[in-house]
Amino acid sequence: MHPRLIRIIDQIEDSDLRKKVRKLLLEPQIIVEGSVYSGMGFEISPAGLYKHHSYPGGLLDHTIATAELALSLAKIVKEIYHGSVDRDLVLSGIILHDVFKTLIYQSEKGYRYVNSDLGERLDHLSLITAELIRRNFPIDLVHIVCAHHGGQAGPTWPRTVEALICHLADQTDSQLNGEVLRAARQLVRRVIGEEIPLLSSEEAFNIVNEKTLHGLEGVQKAFSRIMKSRSPSGKTA
């Protein structure tokens, strides 16, 4: 398990809940009609097909970033608004909210992601909700995960402070990442006439920053650096 993820899990104070969360992350699988689905590893899975975190390791980036946002929101609720927040539920909900993205996506030809056979029939939210109930997780945690898309895009609205925090953190990071990826793709198409396959967030931020500092010439240079770093020989492909 990635050290950054371990650091987040270790902040869960309830030892029983921490063990259950860790076990699910180490065994991110589900049984449907007697077949075991395990999918991609958490650390290499994307968190989306195209809109946000649609690159190897995107799920890990999204989970870590969303956890940091959620913890900041929880701190604001406690220190500024003097409200009560269960940090264990917030952390557990964030860690698990997208874990079954590993099951519903698969890599195609090494340059894009598509739905897996399971993903063509069931979404990650339905799968994780069912599995959390099967594994006897607390109902308040199941609600957080079930409500993380919000009522307009998911089955239920957040009805606890913890669920609202997780929903807002998830929405914020998804939008931040998605907008930067979109901008970077558009800039590269404008300058190069093509897209960079599986553009990562780090690469996207670099492209956008170069555009801010050096205009379209900066985009060209950023593109060249990215393609050089991807070439096995270290030379631009």
URFENLIN-V127718 format. One record per backbone hydrogen bond with DSSP energy under -1.0 kcal/mol. NH is the residue of the N-H (numbers start at 1). CO is the residue of the C=O. E is the energy in kcal/mol with one decimal. If there is no record, write none. Layout:
{{NH;CO;E} {NH;CO;E}}
This chain:
{{6;2;-2.2} {7;3;-2.1} {8;4;-1.1} {9;5;-2.5} {10;6;-2.7} {11;8;-1.2} {12;9;-2.1} {18;14;-2.7} {19;15;-2.2} {20;16;-2.0} {21;17;-2.5} {22;18;-2.5} {23;19;-2.4} {24;20;-2.0} {25;21;-2.0} {26;22;-2.2} {27;23;-1.6} {29;27;-2.5} {30;37;-1.9} {32;35;-2.6} {35;32;-2.1} {37;30;-3.0} {40;102;-2.3} {44;41;-1.1} {45;41;-1.2} {47;53;-2.8} {55;53;-1.2} {58;55;-2.4} {59;45;-2.7} {61;57;-2.2} {62;58;-2.7} {63;59;-2.3} {64;60;-2.5} {65;61;-2.7} {66;62;-2.6} {67;63;-2.0} {68;64;-2.1} {69;65;-2.2} {70;66;-2.6} {71;67;-2.4} {72;68;-1.9} {73;69;-2.3} {74;70;-2.6} {75;71;-2.1} {76;72;-2.0} {77;73;-2.5} {78;74;-2.0} {79;75;-3.1} {80;76;-2.2} {81;76;-1.6} {83;77;-3.1} {87;85;-1.0} {90;86;-2.0} {91;87;-3.0} {92;88;-2.5} {93;89;-2.6} {94;90;-2.3} {95;91;-2.5} {96;92;-1.9} {97;93;-1.4} {99;96;-1.1} {101;98;-2.5} {102;99;-1.2} {104;100;-1.0} {105;101;-1.1} {106;114;-2.4} {108;112;-3.0} {111;108;-1.5} {114;106;-2.6} {116;104;-2.3} {120;116;-1.5} {121;118;-1.4} {122;118;-2.6} {127;123;-1.9} {128;124;-2.5} {129;125;-2.0} {130;126;-2.0} {131;127;-2.2} {132;128;-2.6} {133;129;-1.8} {134;130;-2.3} {135;131;-2.2} {136;133;-1.4} {137;132;-2.5} {142;138;-2.2} {143;139;-2.3} {144;140;-1.6} {145;141;-2.2} {146;142;-2.7} {147;143;-2.1} {148;145;-1.1} {150;147;-1.7} {154;150;-2.0} {164;160;-2.3} {165;161;-2.5} {166;162;-2.2} {167;163;-2.3} {168;164;-2.6} {169;165;-2.5} {170;166;-2.4} {171;167;-2.5} {172;168;-2.5} {173;169;-2.3} {174;170;-2.2} {175;171;-2.2} {176;172;-2.6} {177;173;-2.7} {178;174;-2.5} {179;175;-2.6} {180;176;-1.8} {181;177;-2.4} {182;178;-2.4} {183;179;-2.5} {184;180;-2.5} {185;181;-2.5} {186;182;-2.3} {187;183;-2.3} {188;184;-2.4} {189;185;-2.5} {190;186;-2.2} {191;187;-2.0} {192;188;-3.5} {204;200;-2.5} {205;201;-3.0} {206;202;-1.8} {207;203;-2.2} {208;204;-2.5} {209;205;-2.6} {210;206;-2.4} {211;207;-2.2} {212;208;-2.0} {213;209;-2.2} {214;210;-3.4} {215;211;-1.7} {219;215;-1.2} {220;216;-2.1} {221;217;-2.0} {222;218;-2.6} {223;219;-2.6} {224;220;-2.1} {225;221;-2.3} {226;222;-2.4} {227;223;-2.5} {228;224;-2.1} {229;225;-2.4} {230;226;-1.3} {234;231;-1.7}}
